[in-house]
């Protein structure tokens, strides 16, 4: 998770005297729970612990893969098998591997406008061209996808894939509606466009996973679609463990690629810790607690916005995840406001970095309610409100 | 470390009833030592433990960077600073990042013939063209480098970098001599060719680091050269922790690239374990033990080869690392011999996979003395000798 959304403020943004609404970091109090400590301690004296220090299975810890197969099939009414999953070193690893193996330099990657800064950065590092697809409070706009496809066909450009964060989107917190998701899936299928679904916030649905729209993976029956999950938001980012779902033959490509073969599977030791924590049922219970914890933080933030913001400020209303997206009144420039806010002790992310064309975000800021303590969130929003009302 | 050198035999190669001279895996008995267990247990109750579960510093754990700066400066008589080092998720991560950020599709990467299978695989995954540089018992042959550079200039091809494993080379076990290293450094400097030095076996010098040739990084005073180190061979591959040395501005490029920003530093939790293990002096003591352990294994293997192999078989004489390289008598085909050996209960790696042009390795096999127990190594070599004498 970039501390680099705007470099200059990152240090202050995480400094002691600044209220950080900048970073999508999990609540620190949720990271080293006694049950996780116990899991790690037990692992050290078990054969799996020793095994996990050696080069691992390229596909990933079988215990963890079994757990994820059951979870995904139960939650999404699917019938995937172990061959459809690979353990990865966080969503970063999956996004990078997909860009390496499923795109060529000069190809176009379609992304939401706005989208996740660091994924855009990875695509650029691979020499890929980015095209932004406008979105609103219901998520990506299908007509914009059609328009972009037509334009690219005319330009003779190859589309490598569409990268989307459909659930509790980063940076907006918006969830793509079921209706639009089905339309987009049909458009993608009709045009042979692969969808890369970055769904790392899905497990943080305040009302539970059952209330969420179907995944792209389910809608497209696993054809021409990759789905990415992660334990970074729901256990510990520092372990670097996530998962990638795809067709068996495609997962095989990832398992057999150079980095996987050389490294011997993604973070075997950390993945074994996660595997044990999941197998024992502790992770499922932990996620339940996180859902209500982040729901409370989100509600506090929304209430504070309602109370302290002038009517000229608009914001999204997430039902899960870490983020709320603000549109500032006419005349405000987010990059400048960000500096002013920081000078008053509140760190926020200005919108420009989330867009292929920075100007599109010049009146937007992202608030993360995941990291700061509740009273700080309230005070932070009050300060921001004051600055915007002045 | 690929189990995929030849896929078909990998499972048997690691099976219970087969003597595996196939894989460059560390001796399992060295992996979960009580002092490492203690280090991990202590970390769980320390603030650094909690911190290491959050997104980490993009450059890597400061404690570990400090330790590596001192180690490298002491061993190589350099004066690098923290800005010259980045912690990576094993050498895999460094090799992949370099290919992503310092090469474009279609560029040429110069590699030793033979070279490390999985690095070749990573370069191919990035759409890079490989050219092999012949080597002998003294390592890469400078004249061959000059010849290849001339040829590529004539072809109008761009050389992204030269990838070399100068110390206890994988797969041959050969160490590039000081004299040749200086010649190659001069050739590279004269032609503006970047050198990527994969030096992950350097710490396993049987007679100690002081007896080794200078590194390319030192010879080239850090100009146009990257040096890669790893804890996979000297602590635990499953932790996925290594380091990358380069110019401050270049390390900054890696720290600021998309994957680093998104992931928040390479494996923060595992890296903190390694940091504590190094800071306390335990790693240095551990490496001392590994050196004599692997020296004994190497000597046992060489003695067995001398005793059991017909005079028509030739092999290298490593002074460190994990591997010995055999050239089979006329008339033998390594790929077939590998199958025969496996049928007789010994797994070896056939040479083809280590070459850009597989035919160049058709009479060669790699023996790893790192993994199997001493009596098994001896028995394995005896079986191989019998098959080659028949």
Interface residues (C-beta under 8 A of the other chain):
Chain A: X1 X2 X3 X4 X23 X25 X26 X28 X31 X32 X37 X40 X41 X44 X45 X49 X50 X51 X52 X53 X54 X55 X56 X58 X89 X90 X91 X92 X93 X95 X96 X100 X101 X104 X105 X117 X118 X119 X120 X121 X122 X123 X124 X125 X126 X127 X232 X236 X237 X238 X239 X240 X256 X257 X258 X259 X261 X262 X263 X264 X266 X267 X268 X269 X270 X272
Chain B: X1 X2 X3 X4 X23 X25 X26 X28 X31 X32 X37 X40 X41 X44 X45 X49 X50 X51 X52 X53 X54 X55 X56 X58 X89 X90 X91 X92 X93 X95 X96 X100 X101 X104 X105 X116 X117 X118 X119 X120 X121 X122 X123 X124 X125 X126 X127 X232 X236 X237 X238 X239 X240 X256 X257 X258 X259 X261 X262 X263 X264 X266 X267 X268 X269 X270 X272
